[in-house]
Structure formats: structure tokens, C-alpha cells
Amino acid sequence: MFGLFKQKPVDHFSESEKKLIVQAIEKAEHRTSGEVRIFIESHCKPDPVDRAKEVFAELKMFETAVRNGVLVYVAMKDRKLAVYGDEAIHTKVGDVFWNAEVKKMLEHFNKSNYTNGIVEIIHAIGEALSTHFPYDEKTDTNELPDDIVFGK
């Protein structure tokens, strides 16, 4: 009975847009042992970086073997976003890289090109991951799902 009042997550992307984003993740991960996840929700109560850290932990992204997972966090209605990388990739690229990529993503978002902004940042993250953590067909496994995670 109470299930009738549950709030369904808002769907901000068409099926074709979701497919483009997932394909970008798959393409990026075919060149690296790193993992990329996308988390999208409507609102962000705390600071977006703090929320990204929280989601990173909820999704157990710290459990990758090499600690090279990256989360792209977006709160659509609040127009907030953050990129959070685990310790191994963060050590390699640092805040300068993350901030530059968020700035590029914001340029797309300011033109309402949300899908393009997300796909572009996935590509850039994939490049960084493949540089520092190249794909090894003998040992690499897909440690985390490639689907988009939608919050409230």
C-alpha cells in the first residue's frame, strides 16, 4: 500500500541518449583496467564533491583491484556536478585534471548538451585511465557495471 507513494526517479535522458553514454563507458573501459560509473539524480543537498564521495562509497567503487575507479556525479535540477577518482588515478592526474574536465562538461551543460558533456568527459577519463592503467586482456575484468545509476 505504501509503495504507491514512493517517488520514482526522474528520467532525464532518452533511451538513445542513455545508450550513447553506456557505449562511451564501454569504449573507454576497453582501453584500461580502470572503471567509470555515471550517477545522475535531480537534487544535491550537500556539496557535489561530498555527495560524489558518498555515492562512490555506496556503489562500492573503492573495491576495484587497483583503486582506479572514477565516478561522474550529476544533479540535473540543481545543476551541480563533480568527478571523483579513487586514490590510484587521483594520484596520477590530480585536481587540475578533474577541474579542467568539469569545466569542459559545464560548457556543454550550459548549452543544454547534457549527453555530449557526459560522453566527452567519459572519453577524457578513459584517455587518462588508459595512459596510467592500460588494458591487459589476460588480467582485466569488468569489475563494475557499465550502466547509468539514477538516484532520486
C-alpha positions, 0 to 999 in steps of 0.5 A: 500500500505504501509503495504507491507513494514512493517517488520514482526517479526522474528520467532525464535522458532518452533511451538513445541518449542513455545508450550513447553514454553506456557505449562511451563507458564501454569504449573507454573501459576497453582501453584500461583496467580502470572503471567509470560509473555515471550517477545522475539524480535531480537534487544535491543537498550537500556539496557535489564533491561530498555527495560524489564521495558518498555515492562512490562509497555506496556503489562500492567503487573503492573495491576495484583491484587497483583503486582506479575507479572514477565516478561522474556525479550529476544533479540535473535540477540543481545543476551541480556536478563533480568527478571523483577518482579513487586514490590510484588515478587521483594520484596520477592526474590530480585536481587540475585534471578533474577541474579542467574536465568539469569545466569542459562538461559545464560548457556543454551543460550550459548549452543544454548538451547534457549527453555530449558533456557526459560522453566527452568527459567519459572519453577524457577519463578513459584517455587518462585511465588508459595512459596510467592503467592500460588494458591487459586482456589476460588480467582485466575484468569488468569489475563494475557495471557499465550502466547509468545509476539514477538516484532520486 
